[in-house]
Amino acid sequence: MRLENKKVLVTGGNSYLGKFLVPMLEKKGSEIYIPRSRDYDLTTEDAVARLFEDSSPKVVMHLAVDCGGFKYKKENPGSMFFKNIMMNTLVQEYALRAGVEKFVGIGTSASYPEFVSSPLKEDDLWEGLPEEFNHSYGLAKRMMGLQSKVYRQQYGLNAIHLLPVNLYGPNSPMDSNSIRIIPMFLRDFIEAKRKGKKEIILSGTPNASREFIYVSDCVEAIILATEQYDKSNPVNIGTGEGTTIKDLAEKVKKVVEFEGNIVWHEVPSDEQPGRVLDTSRAEKEFGFKSRTSLEEGLKITRDWYLDSYKNP
């Protein structure tokens, strides 16, 4: 598929991921339509029907999501489930009715079962439930992938389902509901350095392993998959490399040049001790391999933070 001159509907185009994806689509020569939530409530059928009438897309990239950090997921499981199920189901249904050439659903690695060993393979997706705090979000996204599969099977809808791992990079959300661990660590270490502190106290599970992908690499994967991948099997989008939270803190300390000590206050966690993706399918099917190392990405994100949050 060539994206040049294609009408592309990007739900969630103003999200963190969307703000990186849209400029890349514009470089491809696509005609972009980004719905605003105040104009289209994607949890209601009338609004979704009107959106497709207004945009007449040939390609749909569905990024819109109701989600947040650990605290947000803990406090909003019901509303999060409803909003995501409704948005995902209605947008894909109306993509079918509109006869689009391709539907690209952005899922999440949070859909994976709690008790599956890393590296997480796409074929493991249905081997159990996600960890409890991810039930609402992870299962709603998993249903979107199932909808893609059965709509292709019954109706011939060219729908694909991608499973990105944790994103990071410049312009990361910094509000309390949305902030993730990398921007949080960068903020805390930079502010500790500015204040001349001799130590920094971190709370968490230092030996837990996580995987992070630089946001521009994720965008590259989405575009490659849109252009080259036409199968119902879900595809992991990540680096295939895990990093313990302790090692991540040390890497952030190094790029920030904080000279104090790290003191860990370990707390019980509902999260798995290790989550790393098997990324071989993405490389095999559409030639994607993440290019930005964690060290390089941290430096770029650090520079963004320093530029955006200068001393008063």
N, C-alpha and C positions, 0 to 999 in steps of 0.2 A: 504494500500500500504506500502510495505517495501522499504526503500530507500537504504538499503545495496546493494552494487554492481550495483546500477542503474546509467546509464549515465544521468547526469543532466546538461542541458544547462542553464546557469544563465546569461541572458543579464543584463547588469548593475552590473556585479559582482564586479566591482571596485568602485561602488558608495558607499556612506556612509552606506546605509542599506546592500549592498552586502558584504562589508568587515566584517560584523558581521555574515551574513547568511552563507557565504561560509565555514568558519571554523566549524560551527555546522553541515553542510552537510558532511564535511570530517569526523567528528566524527561519523556520522551515517554510514560511509563506502561508501558514494557515489563517483562516478567518475565524477569530475567536469570539465566542459568546459566553459571558460569565454572568450567571444569574445572581442577584443580590437577595439575601434572605428576607429583607423587608418587602421585596416585590413578589417573591415566590416562596411559599412555605412548602418545602418538598415533602413534608409529612402528610399533605392533603392532595387528593387526586385531582381536584379542580385546578390547583396551582400547577401541578406537574403537566397536566394536559395543556394548559395555557402556555407553559414554558416551551413545550415542543412546537406548538403552533407559532410562537413568536420567533423561535430560533431556527427551525427547519434544519437540524444538523445532519451531517453525513457520518460523523464520528462523535461518540459520547465518551468522555473521560470522567468517570464518577469518583470524585475525591471527597464530596461533601460527607461530613461525619459529625456526630456528637460524641466527643471524647475529651479526655484531659489526663492529668497525671494520676498518680496512685490515690491521692486524697479525693479527687473528683470522682474516680470510678467507685470508690468505697461509698461515697455519699449519694450517688445518683444512679443506682443500678436500674431502677424501674424506668425512669424517663429516658435514660440512655438506650435501653433495649427498645422501647417503643419508637423513638425517633430514628434510630438506625435501621430497624426492620422496615419501617414505613418508607423512608427515603430510598433505601437500596431496592426494595421490591417495586415501588412505583416508577422510579427512574428507569429501571431495566425493562419493566413492562411497556412503558411508553416508547422506549427505544425500539422495542420489537414492533409496536404498532406503527411507528413512524418509518419503519423500513430502513433503519440506519445501516451503513456498511460495516460498522464495527462498534462494539461496546467494550470499553476497557474499565473493568472494576478494580479499584484499589482496595485490597483486603489488608490483612495484618498478620504478622507472625504471632500475635496474641491469640489467634484462633487455635494454635496447636494445643494438644492435650497436655495436662499437667505432668503425667508420668510417662513421658517418652524420652528416651535417651538422645542426647546430642551426638552428632549433628542431626538436626531435624529435617527429615525428608518429606517431600510433598505427599508421598503415599501413606505417611503416618497421621495425616490430618484428622482422620475419623477414628483413631484408636482410643478415644476417651474424651473427657471434658477438659476444657481449659481450667487453670487454677481459678478458685472461687471468685476472686475479685475481678477476673476477666470474663466471667460467664456472660454477662449482658453484651458487652462489646464484642468479645471473641466469637460468640455463637451467632450474633447478628451478621457479622462479616462472613462467617462460614456459610450461612444460609445464602448470602449473595453469590458465593462461589457455586453452591449447588444449583441455584436458579440459573446461573450461566450455563452450567452443564446440561440441565434438562431442557432449557430453551433451545440450545443448539441441537439437542437430540430430537426434540419434537418439531420445532419450528425452523431450524436452520439458522438461528441467530448467530452471527459471528461474534461471540462474546468470549473474552479472556479474563482471567482472574490472577492478579499479582499479589504477592505476600511480602511487602517490605518489612525489614527489621527496623530497629530504633534509628530515627533520623537525627542529625545534628548539623550545625553550621551557622553562618551568619543570620541575623534577624530572628533568632530563636525566640519563641514566646517566653516572657519573663514573669508573667502574672502567676499568682500562687496556685491557680487551678490548672495551669498548663505547663509550668516549667518542668523540664526534664533534667536528668542527672548531670549531663555535660555542661549546659549553661549554668546550672546551679553551682557546680564545683568551680567553674571559672569565676563566677561572681564572688563566691566565698573566698577563694584564694587571692584574687585581686584586691578585694576589700581588706583582707587580713594584712596583705603586704602594704597597702596604703596607710594602714593604721599602725604599722610597725609591730605587729604582734609576733610573739616568740613561738606560738603554737596555734594550731587550728584544730578544733574538735569536730569530727565527722561522725554522724550517726548512720548506721546501716549494717549491711552484711558484707564485710570486706572480701570474703572468699567466693562470693557469688560471681559467676561469669556471665557477661553480656556481650552482645554484638552490636556495633554501631556502623551506620553507613552515612557518608557525607551526602548531604541533600542533593547536590548537583549530580553525583553519581547515580542516585536513585532516579532522577529525572531522565538521565541518559538511558537507563534501563527501560523506563516506561515508554519512551519514544521508540527505542529499538523493538520492543515487544509489539507496539502498535503497528509498526511498519512490517514486521517479519514473522510474527507468531500468530497462528490461527488454529489453536487446539483448545480443547476444554480443560485439559489438565492444568491445575494451578502451578504457579512458578514462584519460587523463593527469590527475593531480591535482597542481597546482602553482600558481605565481604567473605563469609565463611571463616572468619577469625574471631575468636572470643577473647575477651579481656576481663580479668577480675576487677571488681570495684576498687580493690586496694591498688592494683597496678594502674588503673585509670587515674586514681587520685595522685599517684606518684608522677604520672605523665603530665597531669595538669600543673602540679607543683613545679615541675621542670620548665614548662613553657612559660609559666608566669614568673619564674625566678623568685619564688618564695623561699626564704632561707630558714624558716622556722620548722618545728616538728609537727607531725601529724599524730593526733591522739584519737584512737577509735573508740567510740561508744557503741558497742554492738547491741543491736536490738533484734527481737524475733521478726521474721519476715514471712509473709504469705506467698512470696514469690519462689520460683524454682531456683536451686543453687546454680544451675547452668543452662543457658539457652543459646545455641549456636546453630546457624542454618547450613544445610547442604546446598550449595549454590551451583552445583554441576549442571542442572537442567537449564538454567538461564544461559550458561556459557555454550552449551551444546545446541540449544534451540535458536538463539538469536545473537550469540557471540558476545554476551555481556560479561565483563569482569570488572569489578570495582578498581578504580585507578588511584584514588586518594587514600594515602595511609592515614592512620589515626593521628600520628604525630603531626603530619602536614595539615590535616583538617583542624586539629586543635589550635595550631598557630593562626590559621585564618580566622577561626571563631574568636580567639583571644583578641586579635587586632580589631575585629568588629566591635567587641565589647568595650575595649579601651577607647575606641573612637566615639561610641554611642553613649557611654556612661562615664564621662570625664569627671574629674574632681570639681566640686562646686567652686 
